[in-house]
Every structure is written in C-alpha cells, then in structure tokens.
Amino acid sequence: MRKFSVLCRKIHRYLTIPFVVLTLLVMVFTKGMVVNNLFFRWQRIFMLALAFTGVVMFGYPYYLKWKKK
C-alpha cells in the first residue's frame, strides 16, 4: 500500500501544474462569457482528479491507524 501512497502523491503533484495553467487560461479567455467549451471540461477533469488524490492523501494515515487496531 506504500507504493499506492507514493503514486498518489506524484499524480497529485504533477496534476496541479496543468490545473493551475488551465484555470488561468479559462479566466483569461472566457472573461464575461458563459461557454461550455473544452477548457471547462478539462478543468473539471483535473479538479476531480486533484480532489480524489487529495482525499486519499488526507485519509491514508487515518486508514493505517485504523488498520493497526
């Protein structure tokens, strides 16, 4: 399970960079527009991936403590 934790941290770390860039692009190019375009779709995908890996990183230590008992 340790390998999963390391992999999750790496995924979270490297997904953050494109997420920030994509968020900035959305803010610049869609100023004042309400458009459901490609930027929004990819932003949602990155946001869900970051949320999932963040929850795993947050809950993993508690899972290990619970598993020991």
Residue pairs with C-beta under 8 A, 6 or more apart in sequence:
1 64
5 56
5 57
5 60
8 53
8 56
8 57
8 60
9 53
9 57
11 49
11 53
12 50
12 53
12 54
12 57
15 46
15 49
15 50
15 53
16 50
18 46
19 43
19 46
19 47
19 50
22 39
22 42
22 43
22 46
23 43
25 39
26 39
26 40
26 43
29 39
30 37
30 39
30 40
